[in-house]
Amino acid sequence: MRRWMRRDEGMVSAEYAVGILAAVAFALLLLAVINSDAVRAALTSIVSGALTT
């Protein structure tokens, strides 16, 4: 009975699926932040400031 209860076949696939979903959600969040006007202006300012000095 204990051996049957301790089996965790298929758990690895489920863990990978949750990890992939979390990574995709985080990537979408970063994409939304980077595409915002404020962040784009700040990055442009940093890059142009680095190129002019």
N, CA, C, O and CB atoms as a CASP TS submission, in Angstrom:
PFRMAT TS
TARGET T0000
AUTHOR 0000-0000-0000
METHOD Language model
MODEL 1
PARENT N/A
ATOM      1  N   MET     1       0.818  -1.190   0.000  1.00  0.00           N
ATOM      2  CA  MET     1       0.000   0.000   0.000  1.00  0.00           C
ATOM      3  C   MET     1       0.871   1.267   0.000  1.00  0.00           C
ATOM      4  O   MET     1       0.600   2.208  -0.746  1.00  0.00           O
ATOM      5  CB  MET     1      -0.935  -0.009   1.208  1.00  0.00           C
ATOM      6  N   ARG     2       1.912   1.284   0.836  1.00  0.00           N
ATOM      7  CA  ARG     2       2.785   2.465   0.897  1.00  0.00           C
ATOM      8  C   ARG     2       3.463   2.717  -0.437  1.00  0.00           C
ATOM      9  O   ARG     2       3.586   3.859  -0.882  1.00  0.00           O
ATOM     10  CB  ARG     2       3.841   2.298   1.991  1.00  0.00           C
ATOM     11  N   ARG     3       3.897   1.645  -1.064  1.00  0.00           N
ATOM     12  CA  ARG     3       4.579   1.786  -2.349  1.00  0.00           C
ATOM     13  C   ARG     3       3.629   2.407  -3.374  1.00  0.00           C
ATOM     14  O   ARG     3       4.047   3.247  -4.171  1.00  0.00           O
ATOM     15  CB  ARG     3       5.100   0.412  -2.851  1.00  0.00           C
ATOM     16  N   TRP     4       2.368   2.008  -3.361  1.00  0.00           N
ATOM     17  CA  TRP     4       1.402   2.554  -4.306  1.00  0.00           C
ATOM     18  C   TRP     4       1.145   4.040  -4.020  1.00  0.00           C
ATOM     19  O   TRP     4       0.976   4.823  -4.954  1.00  0.00           O
ATOM     20  CB  TRP     4       0.081   1.757  -4.244  1.00  0.00           C
ATOM     21  N   MET     5       1.114   4.432  -2.753  1.00  0.00           N
ATOM     22  CA  MET     5       0.834   5.818  -2.396  1.00  0.00           C
ATOM     23  C   MET     5       2.015   6.740  -2.690  1.00  0.00           C
ATOM     24  O   MET     5       1.823   7.940  -2.885  1.00  0.00           O
ATOM     25  CB  MET     5       0.465   5.909  -0.928  1.00  0.00           C
ATOM     26  N   ARG     6       3.222   6.205  -2.725  1.00  0.00           N
ATOM     27  CA  ARG     6       4.402   7.031  -2.944  1.00  0.00           C
ATOM     28  C   ARG     6       4.726   7.204  -4.417  1.00  0.00           C
ATOM     29  O   ARG     6       5.641   7.955  -4.756  1.00  0.00           O
ATOM     30  CB  ARG     6       5.583   6.434  -2.235  1.00  0.00           C
ATOM     31  N   ARG     7       4.002   6.531  -5.301  1.00  0.00           N
ATOM     32  CA  ARG     7       4.271   6.668  -6.731  1.00  0.00           C
ATOM     33  C   ARG     7       3.926   8.081  -7.181  1.00  0.00           C
ATOM     34  O   ARG     7       2.911   8.648  -6.778  1.00  0.00           O
ATOM     35  CB  ARG     7       3.470   5.624  -7.549  1.00  0.00           C
ATOM     36  N   ASP     8       4.784   8.632  -8.018  1.00  0.00           N
ATOM     37  CA  ASP     8       4.512   9.981  -8.519  1.00  0.00           C
ATOM     38  C   ASP     8       4.793  10.051 -10.022  1.00  0.00           C
ATOM     39  O   ASP     8       5.399  11.000 -10.520  1.00  0.00           O
ATOM     40  CB  ASP     8       5.368  11.030  -7.760  1.00  0.00           C
ATOM     41  N   GLU     9       4.337   9.032 -10.713  1.00  0.00           N
ATOM     42  CA  GLU     9       4.505   9.028 -12.157  1.00  0.00           C
ATOM     43  C   GLU     9       3.723  10.179 -12.764  1.00  0.00           C
ATOM     44  O   GLU     9       2.588  10.441 -12.366  1.00  0.00           O
ATOM     45  CB  GLU     9       4.053   7.685 -12.760  1.00  0.00           C
ATOM     46  N   GLY    10       4.315  10.856 -13.710  1.00  0.00           N
ATOM     47  CA  GLY    10       3.655  11.957 -14.368  1.00  0.00           C
ATOM     48  C   GLY    10       3.833  13.292 -13.679  1.00  0.00           C
ATOM     49  O   GLY    10       3.469  14.324 -14.243  1.00  0.00           O
ATOM     50  N   MET    11       4.374  13.302 -12.492  1.00  0.00           N
ATOM     51  CA  MET    11       4.554  14.562 -11.790  1.00  0.00           C
ATOM     52  C   MET    11       5.608  15.431 -12.458  1.00  0.00           C
ATOM     53  O   MET    11       5.508  16.657 -12.424  1.00  0.00           O
ATOM     54  CB  MET    11       4.931  14.308 -10.347  1.00  0.00           C
ATOM     55  N   VAL    12       6.600  14.824 -13.055  1.00  0.00           N
ATOM     56  CA  VAL    12       7.643  15.606 -13.702  1.00  0.00           C
ATOM     57  C   VAL    12       7.046  16.411 -14.847  1.00  0.00           C
ATOM     58  O   VAL    12       7.365  17.589 -15.004  1.00  0.00           O
ATOM     59  CB  VAL    12       8.778  14.693 -14.212  1.00  0.00           C
ATOM     60  N   SER    13       6.199  15.802 -15.637  1.00  0.00           N
ATOM     61  CA  SER    13       5.571  16.507 -16.750  1.00  0.00           C
ATOM     62  C   SER    13       4.692  17.648 -16.250  1.00  0.00           C
ATOM     63  O   SER    13       4.676  18.726 -16.845  1.00  0.00           O
ATOM     64  CB  SER    13       4.743  15.538 -17.596  1.00  0.00           C
ATOM     65  N   ALA    14       3.977  17.424 -15.185  1.00  0.00           N
ATOM     66  CA  ALA    14       3.129  18.474 -14.627  1.00  0.00           C
ATOM     67  C   ALA    14       3.981  19.626 -14.094  1.00  0.00           C
ATOM     68  O   ALA    14       3.619  20.792 -14.252  1.00  0.00           O
ATOM     69  CB  ALA    14       2.235  17.908 -13.507  1.00  0.00           C
ATOM     70  N   GLU    15       5.090  19.306 -13.475  1.00  0.00           N
ATOM     71  CA  GLU    15       5.980  20.350 -12.963  1.00  0.00           C
ATOM     72  C   GLU    15       6.584  21.154 -14.110  1.00  0.00           C
ATOM     73  O   GLU    15       6.702  22.376 -14.017  1.00  0.00           O
ATOM     74  CB  GLU    15       7.097  19.733 -12.103  1.00  0.00           C
ATOM     75  N   TYR    16       6.962  20.482 -15.182  1.00  0.00           N
ATOM     76  CA  TYR    16       7.472  21.198 -16.344  1.00  0.00           C
ATOM     77  C   TYR    16       6.405  22.114 -16.927  1.00  0.00           C
ATOM     78  O   TYR    16       6.708  23.245 -17.307  1.00  0.00           O
ATOM     79  CB  TYR    16       7.961  20.214 -17.406  1.00  0.00           C
ATOM     80  N   ALA    17       5.190  21.658 -17.002  1.00  0.00           N
ATOM     81  CA  ALA    17       4.105  22.465 -17.559  1.00  0.00           C
ATOM     82  C   ALA    17       3.875  23.721 -16.715  1.00  0.00           C
ATOM     83  O   ALA    17       3.683  24.806 -17.263  1.00  0.00           O
ATOM     84  CB  ALA    17       2.809  21.636 -17.646  1.00  0.00           C
ATOM     85  N   VAL    18       3.893  23.582 -15.410  1.00  0.00           N
ATOM     86  CA  VAL    18       3.708  24.740 -14.533  1.00  0.00           C
ATOM     87  C   VAL    18       4.882  25.698 -14.675  1.00  0.00           C
ATOM     88  O   VAL    18       4.696  26.915 -14.688  1.00  0.00           O
ATOM     89  CB  VAL    18       3.554  24.294 -13.062  1.00  0.00           C
ATOM     90  N   GLY    19       6.083  25.157 -14.782  1.00  0.00           N
ATOM     91  CA  GLY    19       7.265  26.005 -14.967  1.00  0.00           C
ATOM     92  C   GLY    19       7.231  26.757 -16.276  1.00  0.00           C
ATOM     93  O   GLY    19       7.591  27.934 -16.325  1.00  0.00           O
ATOM     94  N   ILE    20       6.807  26.100 -17.333  1.00  0.00           N
ATOM     95  CA  ILE    20       6.709  26.759 -18.640  1.00  0.00           C
ATOM     96  C   ILE    20       5.648  27.850 -18.609  1.00  0.00           C
ATOM     97  O   ILE    20       5.861  28.936 -19.148  1.00  0.00           O
ATOM     98  CB  ILE    20       6.386  25.733 -19.744  1.00  0.00           C
ATOM     99  N   LEU    21       4.514  27.575 -17.988  1.00  0.00           N
ATOM    100  CA  LEU    21       3.461  28.592 -17.881  1.00  0.00           C
ATOM    101  C   LEU    21       3.941  29.802 -17.081  1.00  0.00           C
ATOM    102  O   LEU    21       3.639  30.942 -17.435  1.00  0.00           O
ATOM    103  CB  LEU    21       2.205  27.995 -17.225  1.00  0.00           C
ATOM    104  N   ALA    22       4.674  29.563 -16.024  1.00  0.00           N
ATOM    105  CA  ALA    22       5.195  30.668 -15.220  1.00  0.00           C
ATOM    106  C   ALA    22       6.209  31.483 -16.023  1.00  0.00           C
ATOM    107  O   ALA    22       6.213  32.711 -15.946  1.00  0.00           O
ATOM    108  CB  ALA    22       5.842  30.136 -13.924  1.00  0.00           C
ATOM    109  N   ALA    23       7.064  30.812 -16.789  1.00  0.00           N
ATOM    110  CA  ALA    23       8.055  31.515 -17.604  1.00  0.00           C
ATOM    111  C   ALA    23       7.385  32.352 -18.691  1.00  0.00           C
ATOM    112  O   ALA    23       7.811  33.475 -18.961  1.00  0.00           O
ATOM    113  CB  ALA    23       9.028  30.517 -18.237  1.00  0.00           C
ATOM    114  N   VAL    24       6.354  31.818 -19.304  1.00  0.00           N
ATOM    115  CA  VAL    24       5.633  32.565 -20.343  1.00  0.00           C
ATOM    116  C   VAL    24       4.926  33.779 -19.738  1.00  0.00           C
ATOM    117  O   VAL    24       4.938  34.862 -20.323  1.00  0.00           O
ATOM    118  CB  VAL    24       4.607  31.652 -21.057  1.00  0.00           C
ATOM    119  N   ALA    25       4.322  33.599 -18.587  1.00  0.00           N
ATOM    120  CA  ALA    25       3.652  34.720 -17.927  1.00  0.00           C
ATOM    121  C   ALA    25       4.651  35.810 -17.563  1.00  0.00           C
ATOM    122  O   ALA    25       4.360  36.995 -17.725  1.00  0.00           O
ATOM    123  CB  ALA    25       2.912  34.241 -16.671  1.00  0.00           C
ATOM    124  N   PHE    26       5.817  35.425 -17.076  1.00  0.00           N
ATOM    125  CA  PHE    26       6.851  36.394 -16.720  1.00  0.00           C
ATOM    126  C   PHE    26       7.375  37.111 -17.971  1.00  0.00           C
ATOM    127  O   PHE    26       7.616  38.318 -17.940  1.00  0.00           O
ATOM    128  CB  PHE    26       8.010  35.696 -15.978  1.00  0.00           C
ATOM    129  N   ALA    27       7.550  36.369 -19.067  1.00  0.00           N
ATOM    130  CA  ALA    27       7.997  36.980 -20.319  1.00  0.00           C
ATOM    131  C   ALA    27       6.972  37.979 -20.842  1.00  0.00           C
ATOM    132  O   ALA    27       7.343  39.048 -21.326  1.00  0.00           O
ATOM    133  CB  ALA    27       8.261  35.902 -21.371  1.00  0.00           C
ATOM    134  N   LEU    28       5.699  37.646 -20.751  1.00  0.00           N
ATOM    135  CA  LEU    28       4.660  38.576 -21.189  1.00  0.00           C
ATOM    136  C   LEU    28       4.631  39.833 -20.324  1.00  0.00           C
ATOM    137  O   LEU    28       4.408  40.935 -20.827  1.00  0.00           O
ATOM    138  CB  LEU    28       3.296  37.894 -21.162  1.00  0.00           C
ATOM    139  N   LEU    29       4.853  39.666 -19.034  1.00  0.00           N
ATOM    140  CA  LEU    29       4.910  40.818 -18.141  1.00  0.00           C
ATOM    141  C   LEU    29       6.086  41.720 -18.500  1.00  0.00           C
ATOM    142  O   LEU    29       5.933  42.940 -18.566  1.00  0.00           O
ATOM    143  CB  LEU    29       5.017  40.360 -16.680  1.00  0.00           C
ATOM    144  N   LEU    30       7.257  41.129 -18.731  1.00  0.00           N
ATOM    145  CA  LEU    30       8.417  41.924 -19.129  1.00  0.00           C
ATOM    146  C   LEU    30       8.195  42.619 -20.459  1.00  0.00           C
ATOM    147  O   LEU    30       8.593  43.771 -20.630  1.00  0.00           O
ATOM    148  CB  LEU    30       9.650  41.048 -19.208  1.00  0.00           C
ATOM    149  N   LEU    31       7.571  41.941 -21.392  1.00  0.00           N
ATOM    150  CA  LEU    31       7.279  42.530 -22.695  1.00  0.00           C
ATOM    151  C   LEU    31       6.355  43.731 -22.547  1.00  0.00           C
ATOM    152  O   LEU    31       6.548  44.752 -23.207  1.00  0.00           O
ATOM    153  CB  LEU    31       6.650  41.489 -23.628  1.00  0.00           C
ATOM    154  N   ALA    32       5.367  43.614 -21.696  1.00  0.00           N
ATOM    155  CA  ALA    32       4.443  44.730 -21.466  1.00  0.00           C
ATOM    156  C   ALA    32       5.159  45.906 -20.825  1.00  0.00           C
ATOM    157  O   ALA    32       4.894  47.057 -21.171  1.00  0.00           O
ATOM    158  CB  ALA    32       3.271  44.287 -20.584  1.00  0.00           C
ATOM    159  N   VAL    33       6.062  45.629 -19.895  1.00  0.00           N
ATOM    160  CA  VAL    33       6.800  46.708 -19.227  1.00  0.00           C
ATOM    161  C   VAL    33       7.750  47.387 -20.208  1.00  0.00           C
ATOM    162  O   VAL    33       7.832  48.614 -20.242  1.00  0.00           O
ATOM    163  CB  VAL    33       7.587  46.163 -18.012  1.00  0.00           C
ATOM    164  N   ILE    34       8.461  46.603 -20.999  1.00  0.00           N
ATOM    165  CA  ILE    34       9.431  47.169 -21.934  1.00  0.00           C
ATOM    166  C   ILE    34       8.735  47.975 -23.026  1.00  0.00           C
ATOM    167  O   ILE    34       9.281  48.975 -23.492  1.00  0.00           O
ATOM    168  CB  ILE    34      10.279  46.058 -22.560  1.00  0.00           C
ATOM    169  N   ASN    35       7.565  47.566 -23.433  1.00  0.00           N
ATOM    170  CA  ASN    35       6.844  48.283 -24.480  1.00  0.00           C
ATOM    171  C   ASN    35       6.125  49.530 -23.979  1.00  0.00           C
ATOM    172  O   ASN    35       5.552  50.268 -24.781  1.00  0.00           O
ATOM    173  CB  ASN    35       5.854  47.366 -25.120  1.00  0.00           C
ATOM    174  N   SER    36       6.143  49.779 -22.684  1.00  0.00           N
ATOM    175  CA  SER    36       5.488  50.985 -22.174  1.00  0.00           C
ATOM    176  C   SER    36       6.303  52.214 -22.568  1.00  0.00           C
ATOM    177  O   SER    36       7.520  52.145 -22.733  1.00  0.00           O
ATOM    178  CB  SER    36       5.317  50.914 -20.630  1.00  0.00           C
ATOM    179  N   ASP    37       5.616  53.319 -22.712  1.00  0.00           N
ATOM    180  CA  ASP    37       6.259  54.553 -23.170  1.00  0.00           C
ATOM    181  C   ASP    37       7.307  55.062 -22.186  1.00  0.00           C
ATOM    182  O   ASP    37       8.360  55.541 -22.607  1.00  0.00           O
ATOM    183  CB  ASP    37       5.215  55.627 -23.399  1.00  0.00           C
ATOM    184  N   ALA    38       7.042  54.968 -20.899  1.00  0.00           N
ATOM    185  CA  ALA    38       7.977  55.475 -19.894  1.00  0.00           C
ATOM    186  C   ALA    38       9.296  54.704 -19.922  1.00  0.00           C
ATOM    187  O   ALA    38      10.372  55.301 -19.883  1.00  0.00           O
ATOM    188  CB  ALA    38       7.352  55.392 -18.499  1.00  0.00           C
ATOM    189  N   VAL    39       9.206  53.389 -19.990  1.00  0.00           N
ATOM    190  CA  VAL    39      10.413  52.567 -20.011  1.00  0.00           C
ATOM    191  C   VAL    39      11.157  52.772 -21.319  1.00  0.00           C
ATOM    192  O   VAL    39      12.386  52.851 -21.325  1.00  0.00           O
ATOM    193  CB  VAL    39      10.067  51.079 -19.816  1.00  0.00           C
ATOM    194  N   ARG    40      10.442  52.859 -22.413  1.00  0.00           N
ATOM    195  CA  ARG    40      11.083  53.082 -23.706  1.00  0.00           C
ATOM    196  C   ARG    40      11.831  54.416 -23.706  1.00  0.00           C
ATOM    197  O   ARG    40      12.949  54.494 -24.215  1.00  0.00           O
ATOM    198  CB  ARG    40      10.037  53.051 -24.842  1.00  0.00           C
ATOM    199  N   ALA    41      11.235  55.452 -23.148  1.00  0.00           N
ATOM    200  CA  ALA    41      11.894  56.757 -23.081  1.00  0.00           C
ATOM    201  C   ALA    41      13.136  56.698 -22.194  1.00  0.00           C
ATOM    202  O   ALA    41      14.168  57.281 -22.528  1.00  0.00           O
ATOM    203  CB  ALA    41      10.920  57.823 -22.556  1.00  0.00           C
ATOM    204  N   ALA    42      13.039  56.002 -21.075  1.00  0.00           N
ATOM    205  CA  ALA    42      14.187  55.888 -20.179  1.00  0.00           C
ATOM    206  C   ALA    42      15.329  55.123 -20.845  1.00  0.00           C
ATOM    207  O   ALA    42      16.486  55.532 -20.748  1.00  0.00           O
ATOM    208  CB  ALA    42      13.777  55.195 -18.874  1.00  0.00           C
ATOM    209  N   LEU    43      15.015  54.015 -21.520  1.00  0.00           N
ATOM    210  CA  LEU    43      16.053  53.248 -22.207  1.00  0.00           C
ATOM    211  C   LEU    43      16.685  54.058 -23.336  1.00  0.00           C
ATOM    212  O   LEU    43      17.898  53.995 -23.537  1.00  0.00           O
ATOM    213  CB  LEU    43      15.473  51.944 -22.759  1.00  0.00           C
ATOM    214  N   THR    44      15.889  54.806 -24.063  1.00  0.00           N
ATOM    215  CA  THR    44      16.412  55.644 -25.135  1.00  0.00           C
ATOM    216  C   THR    44      17.330  56.709 -24.570  1.00  0.00           C
ATOM    217  O   THR    44      18.379  56.997 -25.146  1.00  0.00           O
ATOM    218  CB  THR    44      15.272  56.290 -25.924  1.00  0.00           C
ATOM    219  N   SER    45      16.949  57.288 -23.463  1.00  0.00           N
ATOM    220  CA  SER    45      17.779  58.305 -22.816  1.00  0.00           C
ATOM    221  C   SER    45      19.103  57.714 -22.347  1.00  0.00           C
ATOM    222  O   SER    45      20.151  58.337 -22.513  1.00  0.00           O
ATOM    223  CB  SER    45      17.034  58.929 -21.630  1.00  0.00           C
ATOM    224  N   ILE    46      19.067  56.543 -21.775  1.00  0.00           N
ATOM    225  CA  ILE    46      20.295  55.891 -21.294  1.00  0.00           C
ATOM    226  C   ILE    46      21.224  55.576 -22.449  1.00  0.00           C
ATOM    227  O   ILE    46      22.424  55.840 -22.379  1.00  0.00           O
ATOM    228  CB  ILE    46      19.964  54.602 -20.523  1.00  0.00           C
ATOM    229  N   VAL    47      20.667  55.008 -23.522  1.00  0.00           N
ATOM    230  CA  VAL    47      21.495  54.625 -24.673  1.00  0.00           C
ATOM    231  C   VAL    47      22.067  55.857 -25.366  1.00  0.00           C
ATOM    232  O   VAL    47      23.251  55.884 -25.704  1.00  0.00           O
ATOM    233  CB  VAL    47      20.674  53.790 -25.674  1.00  0.00           C
ATOM    234  N   SER    48      21.244  56.866 -25.578  1.00  0.00           N
ATOM    235  CA  SER    48      21.759  58.065 -26.257  1.00  0.00           C
ATOM    236  C   SER    48      22.769  58.804 -25.369  1.00  0.00           C
ATOM    237  O   SER    48      23.719  59.399 -25.879  1.00  0.00           O
ATOM    238  CB  SER    48      20.593  59.013 -26.640  1.00  0.00           C
ATOM    239  N   GLY    49      22.573  58.771 -24.069  1.00  0.00           N
ATOM    240  CA  GLY    49      23.553  59.371 -23.164  1.00  0.00           C
ATOM    241  C   GLY    49      24.888  58.628 -23.185  1.00  0.00           C
ATOM    242  O   GLY    49      25.950  59.244 -23.098  1.00  0.00           O
ATOM    243  N   ALA    50      24.824  57.304 -23.300  1.00  0.00           N
ATOM    244  CA  ALA    50      26.055  56.506 -23.355  1.00  0.00           C
ATOM    245  C   ALA    50      26.770  56.707 -24.696  1.00  0.00           C
ATOM    246  O   ALA    50      27.999  56.669 -24.753  1.00  0.00           O
ATOM    247  CB  ALA    50      25.738  55.005 -23.138  1.00  0.00           C
ATOM    248  N   LEU    51      26.021  56.917 -25.754  1.00  0.00           N
ATOM    249  CA  LEU    51      26.646  57.074 -27.065  1.00  0.00           C
ATOM    250  C   LEU    51      27.247  58.465 -27.273  1.00  0.00           C
ATOM    251  O   LEU    51      28.172  58.621 -28.070  1.00  0.00           O
ATOM    252  CB  LEU    51      25.633  56.795 -28.150  1.00  0.00           C
ATOM    253  N   THR    52      26.744  59.459 -26.580  1.00  0.00           N
ATOM    254  CA  THR    52      27.260  60.820 -26.759  1.00  0.00           C
ATOM    255  C   THR    52      28.470  61.111 -25.904  1.00  0.00           C
ATOM    256  O   THR    52      29.177  62.081 -26.174  1.00  0.00           O
ATOM    257  CB  THR    52      26.191  61.819 -26.452  1.00  0.00           C
ATOM    258  N   THR    53      28.741  60.318 -24.887  1.00  0.00           N
ATOM    259  CA  THR    53      29.911  60.587 -24.043  1.00  0.00           C
ATOM    260  C   THR    53      31.112  59.827 -24.505  1.00  0.00           C
ATOM    261  O   THR    53      32.182  59.938 -23.906  1.00  0.00           O
ATOM    262  CB  THR    53      29.625  60.244 -22.606  1.00  0.00           C
TER
END
